[in-house]
Amino acid sequence: MGERNLDSATRVVHAGERVHVAPSVTWPIAPPIVQTSVYAYPDIAAVDAVHEGEAPGYIYGGYGVPNQSALEAALAELEGAEAAVVTTSGSNAIAVTLLGLTAAGSRVVAAINCYGGTRVVLDQQLARFGVSTTYVHPADIDAVIAALHSEPRPALLWVDTIANPTIRATDIPCLATLASDAGVPLVVDNTFATPYHAQPLTMGADIVLHSTTKFIGGHNDSRGGAILADSERIAQLRRVAIHFGAIGAPFEAWLQLRGLRTLDVRMERSSANALAIAEACDGHPHVRRVHYPGLPSDPGHSVAVRTLRHGFGSMLSIDLGTAERARAVVDRLQLVVFAETLGGLMTTVVHPRSASYRSLTEEELARIGVSPGLLRFSVGIESPEDLVRDILGALNSLA
């Protein structure tokens, strides 16, 4: 370009624009952020070649850039998936999957204890277009079988690896067999377990989702989601994500890939911390019940032993019976942060009835075991002694 007789105003716009394609036998340890919204073609023939998959290349930021590709490849490898697509949020991953698998008049079978945000999409959005939902408890095998074999034939079965907020482990292998027998794809939200604790695809699931905002990113500084499955399904769902503008931004993907690098060490520490807190609170006079699959008394313990690895996860809930007691404990916590989030380095607590479950009726909340006194903890990587001391201190202060 330097030899062309161009005005300085033109040079300012175009100077160095193709430096990034220079060959190198070395590579950056930290991947560069490809902060662009569009790619240029060398000629018209390349347009068809790239769009038809006959030549490698990127098209538009809304279709994905190298940072998304890197995160997708990493997550697919960890989950044992053929392919992945990353989205702007976990909610978008949920919406894209449901939109991609259903049509007007479809029926969905979903775990009654699935994430509250999933229920909102099913009950308040898709229901407007004639999509109905049959809710079943995933541990009630007879109810699951009846729902899967009822008419109209369901478009999918939706469950969470670990239920939110009752932290109940789900028997993925069993449900995968039931879904397969019925010819229905099994979709699993693996946000709470992460691929560190579970790989649902290896247990027979067809599609796995994550809110990468949570444990994958791990630092409460970015938002995103991911869908993982075989290449054909991901190609279908990627088109839906593109059409609805759900493909994430380069910097968000870069941050989440950076966070993913420490997933194992973070989950190992936070899972051990969660078990320490669960054991310390179990049997406390002010605690009605501790929900944690690592406790032998937990109704999902045997399932968790069979389906989870490297511990039982970083999430736990404590039922104090009444909303007043729950609020009093939150007010007295000194170290644990009261925040409507999870999956970060620091331990946080939320009152589900005041957060993502506030739209459910009392009857619906009772059916899924969300009492007025339930507090959900996302345990971080702090000293376990400090965390136990803080939580027990708040509990002991109750009258």
Rosetta blueprint (number, residue, H / E / L):
1 M L
2 G L
3 E L
4 R L
5 N L
6 L L
7 D L
8 S H
9 A H
10 T H
11 R H
12 V H
13 V H
14 H H
15 A L
16 G L
17 E L
18 R L
19 V H
20 H H
21 V H
22 A L
23 P L
24 S L
25 V L
26 T L
27 W L
28 P L
29 I L
30 A L
31 P L
32 P L
33 I L
34 V L
35 Q L
36 T L
37 S L
38 V E
39 Y L
40 A L
41 Y L
42 P L
43 D L
44 I H
45 A H
46 A H
47 V H
48 D H
49 A H
50 V H
51 H H
52 E L
53 G L
54 E L
55 A L
56 P L
57 G L
58 Y L
59 I L
60 Y E
61 G H
62 G H
63 Y H
64 G L
65 V L
66 P H
67 N H
68 Q H
69 S H
70 A H
71 L H
72 E H
73 A H
74 A H
75 L H
76 A H
77 E H
78 L H
79 E H
80 G L
81 A L
82 E L
83 A E
84 A E
85 V E
86 V E
87 T E
88 T L
89 S L
90 G H
91 S H
92 N H
93 A H
94 I H
95 A H
96 V H
97 T H
98 L H
99 L H
100 G H
101 L H
102 T L
103 A L
104 A L
105 G L
106 S L
107 R E
108 V E
109 V E
110 A E
111 A E
112 I L
113 N L
114 C L
115 Y L
116 G H
117 G H
118 T H
119 R H
120 V H
121 V H
122 L H
123 D H
124 Q H
125 Q H
126 L H
127 A H
128 R H
129 F H
130 G L
131 V L
132 S E
133 T E
134 T E
135 Y E
136 V E
137 H L
138 P L
139 A L
140 D L
141 I H
142 D H
143 A H
144 V H
145 I H
146 A H
147 A H
148 L H
149 H L
150 S L
151 E L
152 P L
153 R L
154 P L
155 A L
156 L E
157 L E
158 W E
159 V E
160 D E
161 T L
162 I E
163 A L
164 N L
165 P L
166 T L
167 I L
168 R L
169 A E
170 T L
171 D L
172 I H
173 P H
174 C H
175 L H
176 A H
177 T H
178 L H
179 A H
180 S H
181 D H
182 A L
183 G L
184 V L
185 P L
186 L E
187 V E
188 V E
189 D E
190 N L
191 T L
192 F L
193 A L
194 T H
195 P H
196 Y H
197 H H
198 A L
199 Q L
200 P H
201 L H
202 T H
203 M H
204 G L
205 A L
206 D L
207 I E
208 V E
209 L E
210 H E
211 S L
212 T L
213 T L
214 K L
215 F L
216 I L
217 G L
218 G L
219 H L
220 N L
221 D L
222 S L
223 R L
224 G L
225 G E
226 A E
227 I E
228 L E
229 A E
230 D L
231 S H
232 E H
233 R H
234 I H
235 A H
236 Q H
237 L H
238 R H
239 R H
240 V H
241 A H
242 I H
243 H H
244 F L
245 G L
246 A L
247 I E
248 G L
249 A L
250 P H
251 F H
252 E H
253 A H
254 W H
255 L H
256 Q H
257 L H
258 R H
259 G H
260 L H
261 R L
262 T L
263 L H
264 D H
265 V H
266 R H
267 M H
268 E H
269 R H
270 S H
271 S H
272 A H
273 N H
274 A H
275 L H
276 A H
277 I H
278 A H
279 E H
280 A H
281 C H
282 D L
283 G L
284 H L
285 P L
286 H L
287 V L
288 R L
289 R E
290 V E
291 H E
292 Y L
293 P L
294 G L
295 L L
296 P L
297 S L
298 D L
299 P L
300 G L
301 H H
302 S H
303 V H
304 A H
305 V H
306 R H
307 T H
308 L L
309 R L
310 H L
311 G L
312 F L
313 G L
314 S L
315 M E
316 L E
317 S E
318 I E
319 D E
320 L L
321 G L
322 T L
323 A H
324 E H
325 R H
326 A H
327 R H
328 A H
329 V H
330 V H
331 D H
332 R H
333 L L
334 Q L
335 L L
336 V L
337 V E
338 F E
339 A L
340 E L
341 T L
342 L L
343 G L
344 G L
345 L L
346 M L
347 T L
348 T E
349 V E
350 V E
351 H L
352 P H
353 R H
354 S H
355 A L
356 S L
357 Y L
358 R L
359 S L
360 L L
361 T L
362 E H
363 E H
364 E H
365 L H
366 A H
367 R H
368 I L
369 G L
370 V L
371 S L
372 P L
373 G L
374 L E
375 L E
376 R E
377 F E
378 S E
379 V L
380 G L
381 I L
382 E L
383 S L
384 P H
385 E H
386 D H
387 L H
388 V H
389 R H
390 D H
391 I H
392 L H
393 G H
394 A H
395 L H
396 N H
397 S L
398 L L
399 A L
